[in-house]
Amino acid sequence: MNTDNGKGFRIESGQKFRIKDFDPAWRGGKIYENLCREVVKGKALATLRESHIRLSKAQTKLWADGRFSVLVVLQAMDAAGKDGMIKHVLSGINPQGCSVTSFKQPSNSELAHSYLWRIAKQVPPRGHMTVFNRSHYEDVLVTRVHPELLLTSRTEGVELEKNGSVRDPGKAFWKQRFTDINNFEQHLAENGTLILKFFLNISKAEQKRRFLDRIEDPAKQWKFAAGDVTERQFWKDYMFAYEDAITATSTDFAPWYIIPADHKYVARAVLADILADGIERLGCQWPKPSRKHLSELADARAALTSEP
């Protein structure tokens, strides 16, 4: 399956887009349109296996080189497959050089700081890769759909109305947050961090099917929460929030990719290929041994070959 290094999925800096223009059920383009599901799935799995090999080699060299780090941001609506993406795409990665951070509801300590405070503590050190399962973008997505959540952090400019509701703080507020995020990510990029951000684009119909599957399957019921259905009522609001945030924060140094997520095998193949290509483009090198190290290697070789 040819993903063309993610070109068709990338949102370029300054590009305005609509999520509806990206097909969540994409299966590989015109040449795959008339192929049956099993054939397309087989080609996607072949791409994923190839990407596993590339990722394993690239991540090992990233770790050995020690000059760069990689930050992968995963954002999506519920049931879009973030957990499965992490499990299947990173299956060949050495866990000593990779970590996954899931950002849940912020603690009281985190709420007492800037919303980027808890994020900054989890960025990857040089030589490592970190995956954010949800991220700092929750603070321009969920909080935009539910501005009442801003009250818990005592955010300046957010006030309670007489009727008990919270009014959206306005365009200037969100524009400032987008600027903060861009500045934060640019700082990371300028200090050697490759940032790749992915929105797993699932259709509302496919989300419904997966929710029903979770309800019916005893092995998946633990994944389901009643609030998941409630949030579906705000689908249009979430799509607007995603479009605005992605348009404002997809930059040359931290691009967004819209990944078709209705078919999990396609989503995993596309994302893995983009990730492998991104790390390979860093141009990591095997460290060159110093003269002292070369001398130690020569001594070790002589000692080993002289053994009876």
N, C-alpha and C positions, 0 to 999 in steps of 0.2 A: 504494500500500500504506500503510494508516494504522497507524502505530506508537504513536499517542496519546502522543507525546513521551516514550516509554520507560516510562510508568507501570506497565505490566504486567511489565516486566523488572527494575524497580528493587527492591532489598532495602532496606526502610526501617530506620532506626536502631532497634536492639533486636529486630528481627524474626528469629525463628528459622525456618529453612527447610531443606528437603531438596532436593538437586539433582535427585533423581528426580521431583520434582513439576513440574519445568520440562522441557517437551518439546524435545529437541534438534533434532527434525525439523519444528518449527512452521513453517508456510508462510503465515501471515497471519490465522489465525482461521477461524471458521465460514464466513464468506462466500467463503472461498477453497478450502474443503475439496473441493468437487466440480469445481474447475477443473483443467485439465491443466497439466503442468509448464511448458510453454512460455508459457502465459498468465500464470501466477504469476510466472515469471521476468521476463516483459516488464514487469509492474507493479512488480516489485522494482527493475528497472533504471531505470524511469522515476522512482521515488522517489530512487534513487541519483543520477541526473542532476540532479534538482531540488536535492538536498542539496549537490552539487558547487557549484552556483551560490551557494547560501546560505553555504556554508563559505568560498568565495573572498571574498565580500563581507564576511563577519563577521571573517575573519582579517585582511583588509586594514585594517579599522577598528580591530581589536585592536592591530595594529602601529602605526597612526597615533596612537591614543589614548595608548598607553604607560603606562597605569595598572595593567593587569592582565596576568596570564600564564595559560597553560592547560597542565595536565599530564594526559596521557592514559596510563593504565596498562593494558597488555594482558597477561593471564595465560591460560594454557590448557594442556591436554595436548598432546603432540606431534601434529602434522599437523592441528591444529584450524583453521589458516589465518591465523595472525598476520601472516606476511610478506605474503601476498596482501591481507589487510585493509589494511595500511599502503599498499601500492601502489595499490589501487583507491580507497580512501576519500580519500587525500590527494593524488590526481592533480591537483587544481585549486588546490592551496595554493602560495603563493609560497615557494620553498625558503629565501629569505633570512630569513624570519620563522618557520621551522619546522625542527626537528631530530628525529632518531630515535636513541635510544640503546639498544643491545642489551647486556644484562648476561649475560655468559658466566661460566664458572668464575672465581672471584676470584683475583687475582694474589697473590703473597707479600706485596707492599706493602699490598694491600687487606685481607688476612687479619690484618695486624698492627694494624688499626684496628677500631673498632666497625663492625658490618655496615651501618650507615646512612651511614658516612663516604663511601663511593664513590657512594652515591645522592645525598647532599646536594650533591655537586660538579656534578651533572648537571641539577638542577632548572632550569626555564626562567626567564630574566630577564624583566622587565616588557616587554610588547609581543610576546612570543614564545610559541610553542606547542612543547612537547616531547612525544614519544611514547616511552614505555618499553616496549620489546619484552622482556618479563620485567622483574622489578623487585626491590624490597626484599622482596616477598612470597615470593621463592624461599627466604628465610631463615626462613619459617614453614610452608613447603610441602615442598620437597625435603629440607630438613634434618629435618623432622618424620618423613618417611617413612624417611629414611636418617640417623639421629642420629649415625652414625659420622663424618659430614662435619663435625660440630661440633668434632671433635678437631683438625682442621687449623687452626682459629682459636684453639685453646687456650682455649675458652670455659669460664668458671668454672662448676663444678657438673656438668661432663660428665666421666665417668670410664670407663676401660676395665675391663671385667669380666675375671675370671680366664680365661674361655673365649675371650677375644679380642673379644667383642661389646661393643656400647655400648648401655646401657639408656636408654630415653627419659627425659630429665631431669625429666619430670613436669608436671602442669597449671600449677603456679605459674610455672614457667619460661616456658611459652608465653603465659600470661596477661600476664606482664611484657613480653614482646615485643610483644604486641598493644597494650598500653598505650603502649609506646615509639613504635610506628607511629602510633597515633592522635594522640599529642602532636606528633609530627613533622609530620603532615599538617595538624593544626589550626594549627600555627605558620605553615605555608605559606598556608593558606586565609586566616588573619587578616592576612596581608601581600599579599593580592590575587591569589592563585593559585586558579583554578578547577580542581578535581581531579575527574576522571571515571575510574572504574575498571571494566574490562570483563572478565568471565570468558566466554571462548568455549566454549560448552557443546556438545562433540561426544560422540556416543555411542561406545561401545566397538566396536560393529559397523561404524560409519562409519570410525573410525580404522583398523580392520583393512583395510577396502576401500582406503583411501588408501595404506596401507603397501604393499599388494600392487601397487597402481598404480605406486608409486615403484620397486618392485623390477623390474617388467616394462618400464617405459618408460625407454629409455636417456637421455632428456633430463631425467629426474627421479632417476636412480639416485644422483647425487651428494648428494641430500638425505637419503638413508637411512643410518642408523647401526644397527649390530647391537644397541646398547644400547637402542634404541627399543622393540624387542620385549621385552627383558628387563623394562623398566619397566611393561609391560602387566600383569605378574604382581602389581603393587602397586596396581592400579586402585582397589580398595575403600579402600585406605589413603589414596590421593590424594584420593578423593572426601570422605572424612572430614576430611582436613586442609583442603580447600577450604571445606567447610561450616563448620568451626569458625572459620577465619580470616575468612571473609566475614561471618559472623554477628557476630564481635567487632569488625570494623573498618569495617562499612558505617555511615557517619554522615551527618548532615545536611550537613556540610561536605566530605565525601569519599565519596559513595555508590558502591556496587557495582551493576552491571547484569549479569544473566545473559542472554547473547546466544545464541539457538539457532543452532548452527554446522554442522549436518548438510548444509544447503543454503547454499553460499557466497554466492549472490546475495541470499538473505534476510538472512544475517548482516551483509553489507556495507550493505544498505539500512537495517537497523535501527540499526546503530551510527552511521552517517553522519547519520541524522536526529536521534539523541540528541545527538551532538556539535554539530551545527549549532544546535540549539535551546539547548544549554547556553551556547555562546559568544554567541548573540544576546541571551540573558537578562542578560548582563553589562551591557548598556546602554552599550556603548562609543560615544564621540562623536568626530566630526571635530574636531581641535584648532581653537580660535578664534584667528585671527591677532591679534598685538599691534598697538598703534597704529603702532609703528615698521614692522612688517611690512606693514600696510595701506598706509602711505605708500610703502614700497618697491614694492608691487604697483602702486600708482597711477603711480609714476614709470616703471616698466617698461612698463605699458600705453601711456603717452603716448609713450615712446621707440619702441615697436614700431609704433604706429599712425601715427607721423609719418614713418616710413620711406617712401621713394618706391616 
